Every structure is written in structure tokens, then in C-alpha cells.
Amino acid sequence: MHDGAVAIVSADGALVAHSGDIDQPFFLRSAAKPFQALASQEHGAALGPLELALACASHDGHPVHIALVGSMLARVGLRESDLQCPPSWPLSAEAETRLRMELGSSGEPRRIWHDCSGKHAGWLRACRAQSWPIDFYLAPDHPLQVAITDLIADLSGFPVSPVGVDGCGAPVHRTTTRAMATLYARLATLPRLREVFETMHRYPALVSGTGNGDASIGSALNAAAKRGAAGCIGVALDGRLGVAVKSWDGIQEVADAAAIATLAGLGELPPTASDRLATLARPTVLGGGRPVGELEPTVDLQWA
């Protein structure tokens, strides 16, 4: 059994339906990236559509992702060494294998390969535009991080402080499933966030990677979706609803399956989309290297 929570919030911020403990706090992790990217744009990052997709991304580290992040930096005179995310191999096992084969035993992880490098590049662009220092842009009291914290608190209606430290070294914000659903309802409906929504929906493979749960949902529906580490995912249904799912054991495939089951329960999953998401909706369980079962999502929605 995998325990979790689900919340659905409407455009006016009202709770539509829920399941589980939707007020238990956890960290947003990378599910905050659409709103962090908004802060970059509003502070002068001047990101084009493809660049904005990377600023929203937990990318897989394929050549297209790395090339775009490199261009984001180079166009304003920044370098990979300005990034303060830790050196890393790509998130995608396929991308990592390709690089290791190309580089051989001499290969070392790089900052630009980190799945958060696009977010960091967007932040650096904003800092350059505002003439803010870049040597401590990850500090919670840096002007950009203060602006991001205030923005997320304002959009979610939830006290996101005190902040923690995310895997990439950035400030990470508290949330609840209810507050996260509110954020994604804002992403689905507010004109202020329209550019971010449209970019995420048009380029889901840049925001994530082919086959991932968030990219697949964003491709199959008129929606934008973003996962966060430790088993959470948010879905913005264009013009209408925000959906948030948290798996308390931190397993992403559980959160993805629950999100798809929730969308089906809302009547938001037409047959064509259901077919496209079938593998993610009921993940295969392997035993001895062969399929022996599947995860069966059961989401008991309570209507508000």
C-alpha cells in the first residue's frame, strides 16, 4: 500500500475534491519551478519560449537540453562556471550512458548536466538584468530568492517559510497538497502565468523528458504538469483546475499513477489520453526480471 494525498482546486481557489491528509506539510521541490521561472521572467531574464521551458525544467540531460542551457548562459556573457548547482551526470540513464561511452574513464560530471541547470541559468539571467550579485544567488536572503519566496507564498496562500535547501542547493519551500493544488490552479488560470503555462504545454519534453509522467500528462491533455522530487506532481488544467498529488513514501511512479487516476475520476481523461497514459497509469511490477503484477491506483475522492 502507498499512502498519499490528492487535492483539486478551482480557479477561484476553492477546494473541489480531495483525498488523504491535504494539510500535511512537505517540500515543493522541483514542482516549484514554474513559479521560480516566472520570477526570473518578471525580473528581466528575457527568456524565449525554448529557454523558458528549460527554466521550468527538471531536464533529462539530452543534447538538446544541454545546448539550450549553454545558449541561455552564453547570450548574456555567462559561463557554466557561474552555475552553482552541483556537478552531476544527467538525470536520464540513457543520456548518462551515452556521455560515459563518449568520454571514457576520464569523464567527470558537470554543472550544466544537472537537471536543474536551466532553472539556475534563468536565475543568473535575472540577476544580470537587475545588476544583482551572482556569487551568492542561492542564498535565501538574495533579492531574487526573497522575491521567489514572496511570490510562492502569495500565489499559494500558504506560509512557505522557513525555507530549506533543495538538492541543487537552492532554497526549497514548504507546501501542502492543498496549497500546491492552489498554485497549479493559478498556473492554469492567471494571465500573469499564461506564458509559463503555454511554454510548458507546448514543450513538455524540454520541461522534463520523453516518457516521464509530467511530460506525458502535458502531452496527452490540454494541461501543464511538473513533478517534484520525493513523489509529488502538479497538473494545471487549462483555464479551470489545479491538481496536486503527494506520495508519502516519495515514489514518483506512485504519484504519477495517482495523478492519472485522479484525472480519470474528474472526467478529464478522454479515451485517447487514457490509452496514451496506460503504462504510467498502472506501472508494471517486476519479479525475477519479468512482469508479475502491476500497481493498481485507488483514489477515493471526497467532493467538497
C-alpha positions, -999 to +999 in steps of 0.1 A: +000+000+000+012+035-008-004+063+012-008+097-003-029+129-007-047+145-036-063+180-038-082+196-067-087+234-065-108+256-088-098+289-105-113+309-075-091+290-050-119+268-037-113+231-029-133+210-053-123+175-041-096+158-020-083+125-007-060+119+023-043+145+045-041+175+023-028+198+050+003+179+060+034+199+051+062+188+027+086+205+004+076+215-031+110+206-046+110+210-084+072+213-086+080+250-077+099+255-109+071+271-130+068+298-104+105+302-099+107+307-137+080+333-136+101+352-111+131+350-135+110+364-163+095+392-142+129+403-132+143+407-167+156+373-177+141+378-212+138+341-219+125+330-253+100+301-253+125+273-255+147+290-228+117+294-206+109+257-209+144+250-196+139+274-168+109+253-158+127+221-163+139+191-144+155+180-177+169+146-186+203+159-198+199+151-235+219+171-260+190+195-268+187+203-231+224+210-226+227+230-258+198+253-247+211+259-212+245+267-227+229+292-250+209+308-222+242+315-204+263+325-234+238+350-248+244+373-218+281+366-212+277+340-185+296+307-183+289+272-170+312+280-140+287+307-129+262+279-122+260+269-085+241+237-089+265+208-081+283+188-108+262+159-119+256+133-145+224+136-165+191+125-149+184+102-178+202+069-176+203+068-214+219+103-215+244+093-189+254+061-207+259+080-239+282+105-222+302+079-203+308+060-236+319+092-253+342+103-225+355+070-212+371+067-178+383+103-179+348+117-178+337+139-149+302+152-140+294+188-150+272+215-136+254+221-169+243+184-169+224+188-136+187+185-141+182+220-125+208+238-147+181+255-167+164+270-136+198+282-124+206+297-158+173+316-157+181+329-123+215+341-134+199+359-164+176+377-140+204+386-117+224+400-146+194+421-157+189+435-122+226+441-116+223+417-086+253+398-074+256+363-088+282+349-064+255+342-037+224+339-058+213+308-039+213+325-005+177+328+010+183+365+016+194+372-020+169+397-036+159+371-062+152+343-037+133+367-015+111+376-045+106+339-053+096+331-017+072+360-016+057+350-050+051+314-040+036+324-007+013+349-024+001+326-051-005+296-028-018+315+002+004+294+024+033+304+047+062+288+028+089+299+052+112+288+068+129+276+036+150+245+034+178+236+010+170+217-022+191+190-039+205+216-063+215+239-034+186+264-039+160+274-013+131+250-012+097+259+000+071+244+023+037+235+009+008+212+015-012+193-011-040+219-008-016+248-013+002+231-042-031+225-059-038+262-055-005+271-071-014+249-101-049+264-103-031+298-106-009+283-133-040+271-151-059+304-149-039+336-142-029+358-171+003+365-152+013+329-156+000+324-191+034+325-208+047+298-184+016+276-189+018+278-227+055+271-228+052+241-205+023+227-226+040+232-259+074+218-249+068+191-223+099+171-235+121+202-227+105+207-193+111+171-185+119+143-210+101+119-232+082+092-213+082+109-179+049+113-161+047+151-162+057+153-198+033+125-208+003+142-190+012+176-205+013+160-240-019+139-236-041+167-222-046+204-225-025+208-194+009+216-180+024+193-154+055+193-133+069+167-109+090+173-078+114+150-061+102+127-033+069+119-050+048+149-059+033+162-091+011+192-100-012+194-130-027+227-144-058+220-165-061+249-188-085+276-176-101+255-149-084+234-123-052+227-104-044+192-092-017+182-067-007+147-057+018+137-030+030+101-024+041+100+013+067+073+006+083+095-021+079+072-050+073+091-082+056+064-102+031+061-074+024+099-076+021+097-114-003+068-113-024+086-087-025+118-107-037+099-138-064+081-117-075+115-102-078+130-137-099+100-147-121+104-116-126+140-126-137+130-160-107+147-175-092+117-193-108+110-227-102+076-243-073+087-265-055+102-235-062+072-214-046+050-240-015+072-242-011+071-204-020+035-198+016+023-190+020+051-164-015+046-150-008+010-140+030+005-136+043-030-141+058-048-111+087-070-119+099-101-102+128-121-113+132-098-143+096-105-156+062-089-151+044-104-121+018-078-114+010-041-116+004-012-093-034-005-091-043+031-081-073+036-059-081+073-053-112+078-031-121+114-039-142+133-014-162+161-030-162+195-013 
